[in-house]
Amino acid sequence: MAFTTTTLRDTVVDQAGAGGTVTILVNISDDTTTTNAILDASALDGHANGAKLHIKRIWWGLVQGTANDATGHVQIIEQGDSDITLIDLAGSGHYDGSAGLIKSAATNTGATSGDMEMACLGTSGFVLIEFKKDENYTA
């Protein structure tokens, strides 16, 4: 089982309230871990306490692994005072954002608030996620 995350882009916030974008690639090989950290919000350019990340676009290609009870899907989870599952993904596809942002919903007051994690349920494949930083990210 293997799980890797690569940050492909973290745009520089050039003015207060401008937000920005973050793009990450997650590669998964027969993973069954329910708490894989995929993004540390406090490490991003312009982070401030209470800042949120919204999902702007997603591309994915997932298959069922060989682990016991493998279902072949993943959940993208926002950490907060209570963790919130933002979306479940299975199979392959692309969300182009035309219906709007998948908005952050967690209350962010703890040390890991705003961080993103992924639950893998016997899954192999990839997920490419573009996040939009909200107006609380600063220059």
N, C-alpha and C positions, 0 to 999 in steps of 0.2 A: 504494500500500500504506500502511495506517495501523494503528496499534495504540495504544490509550489505556487507562490504568488509573486508577480512581477509588476511593479509600478511603471507603466509606460509613459505617463505624462502627469505632471502636477503643475498646472499653469500658474504663473506668477500673478498675484493680485496687484494690479497697478494703481488702484484707487479704492478708498474705503467704500464698502458696500457693493463692490463690483462682482463679488463672488469669484468664480473661476471654475475650472473643470479638473477632474482627476480620472485617469483611465488606468484600469488594472486588468491583468490577464491572470486567470487562475487555471492551472493545469492539474488534472485529477487522474489518479490511476488506482482504481479499485479501492476507493477510500470509504470508510465507515465512521469517521470522526464527526461528532455532532457540534464541536466547538472550534473549528478551524478559524483562526484569526486571518482576515484577508486585508484589512485596512486599519491603520492606527491614525485616527483623525487628528490627534495632537501633533503628529509629525508632519502634517501638511502645511504648505506655504500659507501664511496669514491666519492660522487657526486661533480662535478665541473661545473661551469657555461659553458653552451654550450654542455654539455653531452647529449647523446640521448639514448633512449631505443627502441630496435627493438623487434617485436613479433617473438618469436622462435617457440612456439607451443601453441595450444589452444584446449580445450575440451569444449563442450557446450551441454546443453539440455534446450530448450526453448519452451514454449507454449504460445498461445494467452491468455491474461488475460480477465477480464470482464469489464474493463473500456471502455468508449465510444471511438470509432475509434481504438480499440485494433488491432494491426497487428501482435504482437508476435515476433518481432525481435528487435535486439539491434545494435547500432553502437559503435565501439571503436574509440575514438577521441583523438588525440594528441593535447595538447594545445601549442600554440606558438604565434608569432606575428599575424598569421592567423591560426585558428584551422584547422586540417586536419583529415578527416575520414580515418582511416587506413583499416577498414574492417567492413562489415555488416554481421551479423549472424542471422540465423533463423533455426528452427527445432532442430535437434541434429546432432552432428558430432565431428570430430577430425581432426585438421590440424597437421601433424607430423613433419613439418619443412623440409621435404625432398626436396621441391622445393626451399628452401632458406628462409632467414629471410624476414618478412614483414617489410620493412625498414621505419624508422622514416623519415618524410619529412618536418616537420615544421621548420621554422626559430626560433631559441631559443635565444631571447634577453630580454624577459620580465620576470617579477617576477614569473609567473607560467609556464614558458617555460619548456617543457619536461614532465609536469604533464599529466596524462591520465584521461579521463573521459568517461562515458558511457551514451549514450542516450537510454532510454528504451521506446519503443512504445507499451504500453499496454502489458507488458511481465511478465511472471513468469518463474522461472527456475534457472539455474546456468551457470556461465562461469568461467573456470579455465584457467588462462593465464600465460605462462612463457615468461618473457622478457629477452633479452640479453642486458647487458650494453655495450656501445661502448667503444672504447679505451680512451675516455676522462675521464672515471671514474678512480680515482687514488687510490693508496695504502694508 
